[in-house]
Amino acid sequence: MPEVELSEQTVARLDSLREEDESYDELVEELINIYEAEELTLFHSGDEV
């Protein structure tokens, strides 16, 4: 897995989003899933006329 360096501000923002014992990996995966779902919704909503 690639290593990513994050600023202190980004880590603080991630910490505020984490639930109890949720790992950073779990949080990032959840954020990616949300992003992909919203992207699909936006993509498909533009197809309807």
Phi and psi restraints in degrees (range 20) as a CNS / XPLOR table:
assign (resid 1 and name C) (resid 2 and name N)
       (resid 2 and name CA) (resid 2 and name C) 1.0 -69.5 20.0 2
assign (resid 2 and name N) (resid 2 and name CA)
       (resid 2 and name C) (resid 3 and name N) 1.0 150.2 20.0 2
assign (resid 2 and name C) (resid 3 and name N)
       (resid 3 and name CA) (resid 3 and name C) 1.0 -95.0 20.0 2
assign (resid 3 and name N) (resid 3 and name CA)
       (resid 3 and name C) (resid 4 and name N) 1.0 140.6 20.0 2
assign (resid 3 and name C) (resid 4 and name N)
       (resid 4 and name CA) (resid 4 and name C) 1.0 -126.9 20.0 2
assign (resid 4 and name N) (resid 4 and name CA)
       (resid 4 and name C) (resid 5 and name N) 1.0 132.7 20.0 2
assign (resid 4 and name C) (resid 5 and name N)
       (resid 5 and name CA) (resid 5 and name C) 1.0 -95.3 20.0 2
assign (resid 5 and name N) (resid 5 and name CA)
       (resid 5 and name C) (resid 6 and name N) 1.0 131.8 20.0 2
assign (resid 5 and name C) (resid 6 and name N)
       (resid 6 and name CA) (resid 6 and name C) 1.0 -118.9 20.0 2
assign (resid 6 and name N) (resid 6 and name CA)
       (resid 6 and name C) (resid 7 and name N) 1.0 147.5 20.0 2
assign (resid 6 and name C) (resid 7 and name N)
       (resid 7 and name CA) (resid 7 and name C) 1.0 -71.8 20.0 2
assign (resid 7 and name N) (resid 7 and name CA)
       (resid 7 and name C) (resid 8 and name N) 1.0 162.1 20.0 2
assign (resid 7 and name C) (resid 8 and name N)
       (resid 8 and name CA) (resid 8 and name C) 1.0 -60.5 20.0 2
assign (resid 8 and name N) (resid 8 and name CA)
       (resid 8 and name C) (resid 9 and name N) 1.0 -36.7 20.0 2
assign (resid 8 and name C) (resid 9 and name N)
       (resid 9 and name CA) (resid 9 and name C) 1.0 -63.7 20.0 2
assign (resid 9 and name N) (resid 9 and name CA)
       (resid 9 and name C) (resid 10 and name N) 1.0 -42.0 20.0 2
assign (resid 9 and name C) (resid 10 and name N)
       (resid 10 and name CA) (resid 10 and name C) 1.0 -65.9 20.0 2
assign (resid 10 and name N) (resid 10 and name CA)
       (resid 10 and name C) (resid 11 and name N) 1.0 -42.3 20.0 2
assign (resid 10 and name C) (resid 11 and name N)
       (resid 11 and name CA) (resid 11 and name C) 1.0 -62.2 20.0 2
assign (resid 11 and name N) (resid 11 and name CA)
       (resid 11 and name C) (resid 12 and name N) 1.0 -40.9 20.0 2
assign (resid 11 and name C) (resid 12 and name N)
       (resid 12 and name CA) (resid 12 and name C) 1.0 -63.0 20.0 2
assign (resid 12 and name N) (resid 12 and name CA)
       (resid 12 and name C) (resid 13 and name N) 1.0 -40.1 20.0 2
assign (resid 12 and name C) (resid 13 and name N)
       (resid 13 and name CA) (resid 13 and name C) 1.0 -66.2 20.0 2
assign (resid 13 and name N) (resid 13 and name CA)
       (resid 13 and name C) (resid 14 and name N) 1.0 -41.2 20.0 2
assign (resid 13 and name C) (resid 14 and name N)
       (resid 14 and name CA) (resid 14 and name C) 1.0 -63.9 20.0 2
assign (resid 14 and name N) (resid 14 and name CA)
       (resid 14 and name C) (resid 15 and name N) 1.0 -42.0 20.0 2
assign (resid 14 and name C) (resid 15 and name N)
       (resid 15 and name CA) (resid 15 and name C) 1.0 -59.9 20.0 2
assign (resid 15 and name N) (resid 15 and name CA)
       (resid 15 and name C) (resid 16 and name N) 1.0 -36.6 20.0 2
assign (resid 15 and name C) (resid 16 and name N)
       (resid 16 and name CA) (resid 16 and name C) 1.0 -70.8 20.0 2
assign (resid 16 and name N) (resid 16 and name CA)
       (resid 16 and name C) (resid 17 and name N) 1.0 -21.3 20.0 2
assign (resid 16 and name C) (resid 17 and name N)
       (resid 17 and name CA) (resid 17 and name C) 1.0 -91.0 20.0 2
assign (resid 17 and name N) (resid 17 and name CA)
       (resid 17 and name C) (resid 18 and name N) 1.0 -21.4 20.0 2
assign (resid 17 and name C) (resid 18 and name N)
       (resid 18 and name CA) (resid 18 and name C) 1.0 -67.6 20.0 2
assign (resid 18 and name N) (resid 18 and name CA)
       (resid 18 and name C) (resid 19 and name N) 1.0 143.5 20.0 2
assign (resid 18 and name C) (resid 19 and name N)
       (resid 19 and name CA) (resid 19 and name C) 1.0 -105.1 20.0 2
assign (resid 19 and name N) (resid 19 and name CA)
       (resid 19 and name C) (resid 20 and name N) 1.0 124.5 20.0 2
assign (resid 19 and name C) (resid 20 and name N)
       (resid 20 and name CA) (resid 20 and name C) 1.0 38.7 20.0 2
assign (resid 20 and name N) (resid 20 and name CA)
       (resid 20 and name C) (resid 21 and name N) 1.0 -107.7 20.0 2
assign (resid 20 and name C) (resid 21 and name N)
       (resid 21 and name CA) (resid 21 and name C) 1.0 -100.3 20.0 2
assign (resid 21 and name N) (resid 21 and name CA)
       (resid 21 and name C) (resid 22 and name N) 1.0 23.6 20.0 2
assign (resid 21 and name C) (resid 22 and name N)
       (resid 22 and name CA) (resid 22 and name C) 1.0 -66.2 20.0 2
assign (resid 22 and name N) (resid 22 and name CA)
       (resid 22 and name C) (resid 23 and name N) 1.0 134.3 20.0 2
assign (resid 22 and name C) (resid 23 and name N)
       (resid 23 and name CA) (resid 23 and name C) 1.0 -80.6 20.0 2
assign (resid 23 and name N) (resid 23 and name CA)
       (resid 23 and name C) (resid 24 and name N) 1.0 162.2 20.0 2
assign (resid 23 and name C) (resid 24 and name N)
       (resid 24 and name CA) (resid 24 and name C) 1.0 -61.5 20.0 2
assign (resid 24 and name N) (resid 24 and name CA)
       (resid 24 and name C) (resid 25 and name N) 1.0 -38.5 20.0 2
assign (resid 24 and name C) (resid 25 and name N)
       (resid 25 and name CA) (resid 25 and name C) 1.0 -59.2 20.0 2
assign (resid 25 and name N) (resid 25 and name CA)
       (resid 25 and name C) (resid 26 and name N) 1.0 -44.9 20.0 2
assign (resid 25 and name C) (resid 26 and name N)
       (resid 26 and name CA) (resid 26 and name C) 1.0 -63.9 20.0 2
assign (resid 26 and name N) (resid 26 and name CA)
       (resid 26 and name C) (resid 27 and name N) 1.0 -42.1 20.0 2
assign (resid 26 and name C) (resid 27 and name N)
       (resid 27 and name CA) (resid 27 and name C) 1.0 -64.2 20.0 2
assign (resid 27 and name N) (resid 27 and name CA)
       (resid 27 and name C) (resid 28 and name N) 1.0 -46.7 20.0 2
assign (resid 27 and name C) (resid 28 and name N)
       (resid 28 and name CA) (resid 28 and name C) 1.0 -63.9 20.0 2
assign (resid 28 and name N) (resid 28 and name CA)
       (resid 28 and name C) (resid 29 and name N) 1.0 -40.7 20.0 2
assign (resid 28 and name C) (resid 29 and name N)
       (resid 29 and name CA) (resid 29 and name C) 1.0 -60.9 20.0 2
assign (resid 29 and name N) (resid 29 and name CA)
       (resid 29 and name C) (resid 30 and name N) 1.0 -42.9 20.0 2
assign (resid 29 and name C) (resid 30 and name N)
       (resid 30 and name CA) (resid 30 and name C) 1.0 -63.0 20.0 2
assign (resid 30 and name N) (resid 30 and name CA)
       (resid 30 and name C) (resid 31 and name N) 1.0 -43.3 20.0 2
assign (resid 30 and name C) (resid 31 and name N)
       (resid 31 and name CA) (resid 31 and name C) 1.0 -63.4 20.0 2
assign (resid 31 and name N) (resid 31 and name CA)
       (resid 31 and name C) (resid 32 and name N) 1.0 -40.0 20.0 2
assign (resid 31 and name C) (resid 32 and name N)
       (resid 32 and name CA) (resid 32 and name C) 1.0 -64.8 20.0 2
assign (resid 32 and name N) (resid 32 and name CA)
       (resid 32 and name C) (resid 33 and name N) 1.0 -42.9 20.0 2
assign (resid 32 and name C) (resid 33 and name N)
       (resid 33 and name CA) (resid 33 and name C) 1.0 -61.1 20.0 2
assign (resid 33 and name N) (resid 33 and name CA)
       (resid 33 and name C) (resid 34 and name N) 1.0 -42.0 20.0 2
assign (resid 33 and name C) (resid 34 and name N)
       (resid 34 and name CA) (resid 34 and name C) 1.0 -63.0 20.0 2
assign (resid 34 and name N) (resid 34 and name CA)
       (resid 34 and name C) (resid 35 and name N) 1.0 -45.0 20.0 2
assign (resid 34 and name C) (resid 35 and name N)
       (resid 35 and name CA) (resid 35 and name C) 1.0 -60.2 20.0 2
assign (resid 35 and name N) (resid 35 and name CA)
       (resid 35 and name C) (resid 36 and name N) 1.0 -46.3 20.0 2
assign (resid 35 and name C) (resid 36 and name N)
       (resid 36 and name CA) (resid 36 and name C) 1.0 -64.6 20.0 2
assign (resid 36 and name N) (resid 36 and name CA)
       (resid 36 and name C) (resid 37 and name N) 1.0 -40.0 20.0 2
assign (resid 36 and name C) (resid 37 and name N)
       (resid 37 and name CA) (resid 37 and name C) 1.0 -64.1 20.0 2
assign (resid 37 and name N) (resid 37 and name CA)
       (resid 37 and name C) (resid 38 and name N) 1.0 -43.2 20.0 2
assign (resid 37 and name C) (resid 38 and name N)
       (resid 38 and name CA) (resid 38 and name C) 1.0 -66.8 20.0 2
assign (resid 38 and name N) (resid 38 and name CA)
       (resid 38 and name C) (resid 39 and name N) 1.0 -37.3 20.0 2
assign (resid 38 and name C) (resid 39 and name N)
       (resid 39 and name CA) (resid 39 and name C) 1.0 -63.8 20.0 2
assign (resid 39 and name N) (resid 39 and name CA)
       (resid 39 and name C) (resid 40 and name N) 1.0 -43.4 20.0 2
assign (resid 39 and name C) (resid 40 and name N)
       (resid 40 and name CA) (resid 40 and name C) 1.0 -63.3 20.0 2
assign (resid 40 and name N) (resid 40 and name CA)
       (resid 40 and name C) (resid 41 and name N) 1.0 -41.9 20.0 2
assign (resid 40 and name C) (resid 41 and name N)
       (resid 41 and name CA) (resid 41 and name C) 1.0 -62.0 20.0 2
assign (resid 41 and name N) (resid 41 and name CA)
       (resid 41 and name C) (resid 42 and name N) 1.0 -45.4 20.0 2
assign (resid 41 and name C) (resid 42 and name N)
       (resid 42 and name CA) (resid 42 and name C) 1.0 -65.4 20.0 2
assign (resid 42 and name N) (resid 42 and name CA)
       (resid 42 and name C) (resid 43 and name N) 1.0 -39.2 20.0 2
assign (resid 42 and name C) (resid 43 and name N)
       (resid 43 and name CA) (resid 43 and name C) 1.0 -64.6 20.0 2
assign (resid 43 and name N) (resid 43 and name CA)
       (resid 43 and name C) (resid 44 and name N) 1.0 -47.4 20.0 2
assign (resid 43 and name C) (resid 44 and name N)
       (resid 44 and name CA) (resid 44 and name C) 1.0 -73.7 20.0 2
assign (resid 44 and name N) (resid 44 and name CA)
       (resid 44 and name C) (resid 45 and name N) 1.0 -31.5 20.0 2
assign (resid 44 and name C) (resid 45 and name N)
       (resid 45 and name CA) (resid 45 and name C) 1.0 -68.1 20.0 2
assign (resid 45 and name N) (resid 45 and name CA)
       (resid 45 and name C) (resid 46 and name N) 1.0 -26.3 20.0 2
assign (resid 45 and name C) (resid 46 and name N)
       (resid 46 and name CA) (resid 46 and name C) 1.0 -77.2 20.0 2
assign (resid 46 and name N) (resid 46 and name CA)
       (resid 46 and name C) (resid 47 and name N) 1.0 -17.0 20.0 2
assign (resid 46 and name C) (resid 47 and name N)
       (resid 47 and name CA) (resid 47 and name C) 1.0 -78.1 20.0 2
assign (resid 47 and name N) (resid 47 and name CA)
       (resid 47 and name C) (resid 48 and name N) 1.0 -24.5 20.0 2
assign (resid 47 and name C) (resid 48 and name N)
       (resid 48 and name CA) (resid 48 and name C) 1.0 -83.7 20.0 2
assign (resid 48 and name N) (resid 48 and name CA)
       (resid 48 and name C) (resid 49 and name N) 1.0 134.6 20.0 2
